Amino acid sequence: MINTRQIPTVPSSPGRIATAREYRDKFRQTVKNVLRRFVRDHYERNKGIICGIFLLITVARFVAGATKLGSDCEKERNVGTYLIVKATLGFIFWIAFLVLGVKGHMERALKNLFVEIYIYVDFLFAVVWFIVGMAWCFGNYRAMKLECPSFVIEWDFHFINFALFLTVSDLIIFCVFIFYTLYSVFDNEEE
């Protein structure tokens, strides 16, 4: 007897790879459109005011973190480390955006693959680091107020409050950014 059953076929890998490439290209184009819109909205209309404000917040974060890196309390050092790393990433990111935007080179820089990869890596690390920072700040809030030694009572007592303020500010900014991104993606305005 002859076997007449068809052997099931599996879609070829090149077809899957082509589909994955299409999705990757659509994602990259969407990110570039959002960044172009950000550049247009904040440099052509606001002249970099938003980047300047974020740079000032970054300086405050750096100063607050630097004061606690040498603390005897491990919980304060953890929060200080969180603030310093976040501030360092912020300096690199916002100074680059401010300089490139003011000089008018942002559109050209967004076409550079290195800049695109940097933005992805920076964003992914920032999200993970933000989660770690929230755990350190909110998780150690009560312990820092009760356990950590006080050399300058007013500053030590309010350091964690300031760190929480910066963390909550980051959370609000992140939510606004997500809203802005969704608005940019689904806006019907022709670019």
Contacts in CASP RR format, 6 or more apart in sequence:
PFRMAT RR
TARGET T0000
AUTHOR 0000-0000-0000
METHOD contacts of the structure
MODEL  1
MINTRQIPTVPSSPGRIATAREYRDKFRQTVKNVLRRFVRDHYERNKGII
CGIFLLITVARFVAGATKLGSDCEKERNVGTYLIVKATLGFIFWIAFLVL
GVKGHMERALKNLFVEIYIYVDFLFAVVWFIVGMAWCFGNYRAMKLECPS
FVIEWDFHFINFALFLTVSDLIIFCVFIFYTLYSVFDNEEE
28 116 0 8 1.000
30 185 0 8 1.000
31 116 0 8 1.000
31 119 0 8 1.000
31 120 0 8 1.000
32 110 0 8 1.000
32 116 0 8 1.000
33 184 0 8 1.000
33 185 0 8 1.000
33 191 0 8 1.000
34 180 0 8 1.000
34 181 0 8 1.000
34 184 0 8 1.000
34 185 0 8 1.000
35 110 0 8 1.000
35 119 0 8 1.000
36 107 0 8 1.000
36 110 0 8 1.000
36 191 0 8 1.000
37 184 0 8 1.000
37 191 0 8 1.000
38 180 0 8 1.000
38 184 0 8 1.000
39 101 0 8 1.000
39 106 0 8 1.000
39 107 0 8 1.000
39 110 0 8 1.000
42 48 0 8 1.000
42 49 0 8 1.000
42 50 0 8 1.000
42 51 0 8 1.000
43 101 0 8 1.000
43 102 0 8 1.000
43 104 0 8 1.000
43 106 0 8 1.000
48 98 0 8 1.000
48 101 0 8 1.000
48 102 0 8 1.000
51 94 0 8 1.000
51 97 0 8 1.000
51 98 0 8 1.000
52 94 0 8 1.000
52 98 0 8 1.000
54 90 0 8 1.000
54 94 0 8 1.000
54 173 0 8 1.000
55 90 0 8 1.000
55 91 0 8 1.000
55 94 0 8 1.000
55 95 0 8 1.000
55 98 0 8 1.000
57 166 0 8 1.000
57 169 0 8 1.000
58 87 0 8 1.000
58 90 0 8 1.000
58 91 0 8 1.000
58 94 0 8 1.000
59 87 0 8 1.000
60 166 0 8 1.000
61 83 0 8 1.000
61 86 0 8 1.000
61 87 0 8 1.000
61 166 0 8 1.000
62 83 0 8 1.000
62 84 0 8 1.000
62 87 0 8 1.000
62 88 0 8 1.000
62 91 0 8 1.000
64 80 0 8 1.000
64 83 0 8 1.000
64 159 0 8 1.000
64 162 0 8 1.000
64 163 0 8 1.000
64 166 0 8 1.000
65 79 0 8 1.000
65 80 0 8 1.000
65 81 0 8 1.000
65 83 0 8 1.000
65 84 0 8 1.000
65 87 0 8 1.000
65 163 0 8 1.000
66 80 0 8 1.000
66 84 0 8 1.000
67 155 0 8 1.000
67 159 0 8 1.000
68 76 0 8 1.000
68 77 0 8 1.000
68 79 0 8 1.000
68 80 0 8 1.000
68 83 0 8 1.000
68 159 0 8 1.000
69 77 0 8 1.000
69 80 0 8 1.000
69 81 0 8 1.000
69 84 0 8 1.000
70 77 0 8 1.000
71 77 0 8 1.000
71 80 0 8 1.000
71 148 0 8 1.000
72 148 0 8 1.000
72 149 0 8 1.000
73 144 0 8 1.000
73 147 0 8 1.000
73 148 0 8 1.000
73 149 0 8 1.000
75 136 0 8 1.000
75 140 0 8 1.000
75 143 0 8 1.000
75 144 0 8 1.000
75 147 0 8 1.000
75 148 0 8 1.000
76 144 0 8 1.000
76 148 0 8 1.000
76 156 0 8 1.000
76 159 0 8 1.000
76 160 0 8 1.000
78 136 0 8 1.000
78 140 0 8 1.000
79 133 0 8 1.000
79 136 0 8 1.000
79 137 0 8 1.000
79 140 0 8 1.000
79 144 0 8 1.000
79 159 0 8 1.000
79 160 0 8 1.000
79 163 0 8 1.000
80 163 0 8 1.000
82 129 0 8 1.000
82 132 0 8 1.000
82 133 0 8 1.000
82 136 0 8 1.000
82 137 0 8 1.000
82 163 0 8 1.000
83 163 0 8 1.000
83 166 0 8 1.000
85 129 0 8 1.000
86 126 0 8 1.000
86 129 0 8 1.000
86 130 0 8 1.000
86 133 0 8 1.000
86 170 0 8 1.000
89 122 0 8 1.000
89 125 0 8 1.000
89 126 0 8 1.000
89 129 0 8 1.000
92 122 0 8 1.000
93 122 0 8 1.000
97 106 0 8 1.000
100 106 0 8 1.000
100 109 0 8 1.000
109 115 0 8 1.000
110 116 0 8 1.000
130 167 0 8 1.000
130 170 0 8 1.000
130 171 0 8 1.000
130 174 0 8 1.000
133 167 0 8 1.000
134 167 0 8 1.000
134 171 0 8 1.000
137 160 0 8 1.000
137 163 0 8 1.000
137 164 0 8 1.000
137 167 0 8 1.000
138 164 0 8 1.000
138 167 0 8 1.000
140 160 0 8 1.000
141 160 0 8 1.000
141 164 0 8 1.000
144 159 0 8 1.000
144 160 0 8 1.000
145 157 0 8 1.000
145 160 0 8 1.000
148 156 0 8 1.000
149 156 0 8 1.000
150 156 0 8 1.000
150 157 0 8 1.000
END
